[in-house]
Amino acid sequence: MKIIVCVKQVPDAKDVRLDPVTNTLAREGVASIMNPYDQHALEEAVRIKERCGGEVTVLTMGPPQAEEVLRLAISCGADHVALVSDRSFAGADTWATAYTLEQAVKKLGPFDLILCGKQAIDGDTAQVGPGLATRLDIPYMTCVQKIREVSAEKLVAERMMDDGYDVVEMTLPALLTVVKDINEPRVPSLKGKMKAKKVEIPVYSAQALGADPASIGLPGSPTKVVRVFPPHARGERTVLRGTLDEQIDQLVDRLLPYL
């Protein structure tokens, strides 16, 4: 089974900055990590490989520094990696990102399953996975919390819902986006880290992918960030002090006029 995992390098939540010119997240020189949801997608791909055989290829789109998450992927059990990197990809929204990843997946060749994290913690849109599946014209399932069965032809998985979960069967090739409940990512092994240091990471430019210049980066992004600003403070805040019983009495006194 050939599995492709799409991962993203995101700014560490402790060090987030905005580019004042483009109104997008500044990534150069900012401490970055692998998107947490994508770590679970990678772990699930490796587990499927261990059960069913095959190979795992990890794909990411980003600046040259995104090699870091690909080396982490190798150390955690991925077999192959690919970096999609070009200055012309900068500023891409979810539409342009899905298009670029589509070109990259086609470049990598036939596949059976694509795994993605539910969403990225920087954009929080949860749109790229479904957008990629739609462009590839394959079935997809979002918010997967457990894969019950998987074979060369189909898989059965649990999809998280507001009131429980659905059990869904789907044919392959397909795409899944996963939530954190699906597994616990492994710690990279020493052998894996040594392998990751030596691996040659292939880099695909826009030209190498045959991407349409009008469909990538800012030119290919129909959504634009016009203005970024902090939310205005709403209402008054009051800090209750004292013991727990005293704070409860204070809270009750403040709520009584509204009852």
Phi and psi in degrees as a GROMACS rama.xvg file:
@    title "Ramachandran Plot"
@    xaxis  label "Phi"
@    yaxis  label "Psi"
@TYPE xy
-102.455  118.524  LYS-2
-115.536  133.351  ILE-3
-111.695  131.395  ILE-4
-114.967  124.594  VAL-5
-95.3147  121.25  CYS-6
-123.094  164.268  VAL-7
-137.032  138.199  LYS-8
-87.7114  124.378  GLN-9
-121.126  154.134  VAL-10
-63.4618  140.271  PRO-11
-60.6713  133.713  ASP-12
-58.2191  -18.9693  ALA-13
-83.0076  -8.86939  LYS-14
-141.566  64.7789  ASP-15
-102.976  128.982  VAL-16
-131.698  154.592  ARG-17
-110.891  140.332  LEU-18
-76.9048  117.317  ASP-19
-67.1801  -17.5934  PRO-20
-87.4488  -50.4443  VAL-21
-91.522  -13.3824  THR-22
61.0197  27.0675  ASN-23
-115.455  168.805  THR-24
-65.3061  133.498  LEU-25
-81.111  125.565  ALA-26
-111.836  -30.7413  ARG-27
-66.1558  129.308  GLU-28
75.7594  7.13433  GLY-29
-103.428  135.039  VAL-30
-57.7644  131.451  ALA-31
-130.176  158.665  SER-32
-138.27  167.868  ILE-33
-74.9817  134.96  MET-34
-51.0608  124.655  ASN-35
-54.05  -41.992  PRO-36
-62.1701  -34.5372  TYR-37
-68.9097  -29.3364  ASP-38
-60.7091  -38.4771  GLN-39
-70.8446  -35.2131  HIS-40
-64.0362  -42.9663  ALA-41
-62.4943  -46.269  LEU-42
-59.7238  -42.7828  GLU-43
-66.1136  -37.4724  GLU-44
-62.6422  -43.4205  ALA-45
-65.9776  -38.2435  VAL-46
-64.4853  -40.7727  ARG-47
-63.2786  -41.6991  ILE-48
-60.5608  -41.7326  LYS-49
-66.3652  -31.3099  GLU-50
-83.8891  -41.1765  ARG-51
-112.094  -8.4476  CYS-52
83.8525  174.629  GLY-53
112.939  -154.149  GLY-54
-147.819  152.514  GLU-55
-117.276  124.91  VAL-56
-114.04  127.636  THR-57
-104.988  130.016  VAL-58
-120.234  135.025  LEU-59
-140.336  151.664  THR-60
-116.551  126.863  MET-61
172.638  -173.934  GLY-62
-72.4097  171.774  PRO-63
-52.0483  -33.2843  PRO-64
-66.6345  -12.2771  GLN-65
-67.7169  -9.03559  ALA-66
-55.0529  -28.6645  GLU-67
-58.4731  -43.699  GLU-68
-72.6786  -27.1073  VAL-69
-71.8329  -37.762  LEU-70
-67.58  -35.8449  ARG-71
-62.687  -40.2753  LEU-72
-62.2576  -42.2597  ALA-73
-61.1199  -43.3032  ILE-74
-66.8311  -20.026  SER-75
-97.4905  3.84837  CYS-76
120.181  -0.747269  GLY-77
-69.0095  148.606  ALA-78
-91.8631  -38.5699  ASP-79
-137.275  156.654  HIS-80
-139.531  160.849  VAL-81
-151.202  134.84  ALA-82
-110.377  125.538  LEU-83
-101.126  108.467  VAL-84
-144.271  128.779  SER-85
-167.269  140.885  ASP-86
-59.2638  -27.3351  ARG-87
-71.3275  -12.0859  SER-88
-83.3853  -12.6965  PHE-89
-60.5399  141.33  ALA-90
80.8528  9.80011  GLY-91
-65.8792  137.685  ALA-92
-88.378  -171.137  ASP-93
-65.6806  -32.6052  THR-94
-65.0863  -50.6493  TRP-95
-68.3049  -34.3458  ALA-96
-65.0205  -44.7448  THR-97
-61.7139  -39.6149  ALA-98
-62.2668  -46.5652  TYR-99
-63.9823  -42.9082  THR-100
-65.1731  -34.6274  LEU-101
-59.3646  -45.6036  GLU-102
-63.2364  -37.7642  GLN-103
-68.2964  -42.6339  ALA-104
-62.0433  -41.3391  VAL-105
-64.689  -34.0767  LYS-106
-66.3352  -35.0168  LYS-107
-73.9956  -18.3752  LEU-108
98.9812  -171.512  GLY-109
-57.8832  149.175  PRO-110
-146.018  162.831  PHE-111
-105.999  -34.6451  ASP-112
-150.062  139.485  LEU-113
-117.455  130.755  ILE-114
-116.877  136.859  LEU-115
-135.663  157.287  CYS-116
-70.5708  156.466  GLY-117
-55.9753  -41.142  LYS-118
-163.452  165.792  GLN-119
-95.5646  143.292  ALA-120
-75.8345  -9.74857  ILE-121
-88.2361  -42.2686  ASP-122
-96.0632  -34.2737  GLY-123
58.2785  29.4105  ASP-124
-89.7787  -30.1376  THR-125
60.3998  29.6911  ALA-126
-104.128  -25.4757  GLN-127
-65.9816  -44.3296  VAL-128
-57.5062  -57.4495  GLY-129
-59.4115  -36.2904  PRO-130
-64.7051  -40.2795  GLY-131
-65.0773  -44.2834  LEU-132
-61.8154  -40.5503  ALA-133
-63.5842  -42.3702  THR-134
-66.3589  -34.6067  ARG-135
-82.5932  -8.06841  LEU-136
59.6219  48.3017  ASP-137
-126.068  155.154  ILE-138
-67.9755  153.965  PRO-139
-144.575  159.024  TYR-140
-137.242  133.345  MET-141
-105.012  162.073  THR-142
55.4144  44.8511  CYS-143
-77.0462  126.703  VAL-144
-106.004  -13.1084  GLN-145
-163.334  135.863  LYS-146
-101.818  112.568  ILE-147
-79.7348  -46.3594  ARG-148
-139.321  149.028  GLU-149
-150.993  135.374  VAL-150
-140.184  -175.015  SER-151
-68.8155  -21.4641  ALA-152
-106.23  -29.4203  GLU-153
-154.813  172.031  LYS-154
-144.919  157.46  LEU-155
-124.512  127.041  VAL-156
-140.742  160.891  ALA-157
-99.7656  127.027  GLU-158
-106.495  122.76  ARG-159
-65.5268  133.612  MET-160
-127.132  168.927  MET-161
-63.6922  -32.2012  ASP-162
-111.032  22.3296  ASP-163
141.252  -128.628  GLY-164
-152.858  154.025  TYR-165
-101.135  146.137  ASP-166
-102.122  119.787  VAL-167
-124.147  136.227  VAL-168
-109.388  134.872  GLU-169
-143.532  152.021  MET-170
-84.9837  157.569  THR-171
-103.337  152.517  LEU-172
-73.6532  151.972  PRO-173
-154.331  172.247  ALA-174
-128.101  137.669  LEU-175
-123.985  141.317  LEU-176
-110.33  137.643  THR-177
-116.49  155.911  VAL-178
-104.618  172.899  VAL-179
-69.3316  -21.2852  LYS-180
-69.5247  -11.5406  ASP-181
-69.7153  -30.5039  ILE-182
-169.355  -178.485  ASN-183
-119.225  112.125  GLU-184
-58.3043  142.386  PRO-185
-77.0253  160.916  ARG-186
-86.2967  133.864  VAL-187
-56.8233  138.171  PRO-188
-83.1374  160.558  SER-189
-62.531  -41.3309  LEU-190
-62.4642  -40.2119  LYS-191
-65.952  -39.1928  GLY-192
-64.91  -39.4387  LYS-193
-66.3255  -39.8644  MET-194
-65.2019  -40.3432  LYS-195
-64.29  -33.7427  ALA-196
-66.2569  -30.3686  LYS-197
-93.106  -16.7774  LYS-198
-67.0008  140.305  VAL-199
-90.0327  121.803  GLU-200
-96.9116  116.549  ILE-201
-70.4676  138.895  PRO-202
-118.476  128.82  VAL-203
-110.403  121.968  TYR-204
-88.4982  175.156  SER-205
-60.4628  -39.589  ALA-206
-66.3738  -40.8707  GLN-207
-63.79  -31.748  ALA-208
-83.8577  -12.6841  LEU-209
69.3144  31.322  GLY-210
-75.68  144.21  ALA-211
-73.001  119.512  ASP-212
-55.4344  -29.4861  PRO-213
-79.0646  -6.67178  ALA-214
-110.198  3.62062  SER-215
-121.09  162.526  ILE-216
57.7193  -153.342  GLY-217
-61.8949  -41.443  LEU-218
-60.7242  -30.4887  PRO-219
-94.1617  8.71193  GLY-220
-103.428  108.506  SER-221
-71.3986  -19.0149  PRO-222
-98.9401  136.916  THR-223
-125.611  141.634  LYS-224
-88.0484  107.712  VAL-225
-84.0093  -40.801  VAL-226
-151.475  141.353  ARG-227
-122.05  130.446  VAL-228
-154.882  152.546  PHE-229
-72.3458  148.71  PRO-230
-66.6336  146.533  PRO-231
-73.5659  142.9  HIS-232
-65.6644  135.49  ALA-233
-119.63  129.803  ARG-234
74.2045  178.848  GLY-235
-103.664  152.263  GLU-236
-116.126  140.985  ARG-237
-130.357  129.762  THR-238
-95.645  122.053  VAL-239
-88.3314  132.76  LEU-240
-123.606  163.696  ARG-241
109.847  -167.095  GLY-242
-71.6509  171.203  THR-243
-60.7991  -43.401  LEU-244
-64.2005  -39.0211  ASP-245
-66.0569  -39.1545  GLU-246
-66.9445  -37.0177  GLN-247
-64.2274  -43.3996  ILE-248
-61.5025  -40.8054  ASP-249
-64.0304  -41.0937  GLN-250
-64.6321  -43.4844  LEU-251
-61.5431  -44.288  VAL-252
-59.9416  -36.6767  ASP-253
-76.8773  -26.8716  ARG-254
-86.1726  -25.79  LEU-255
-53.3332  -41.1885  LEU-256
-62.5211  -18.91  PRO-257
-95.294  -2.08669  TYR-258
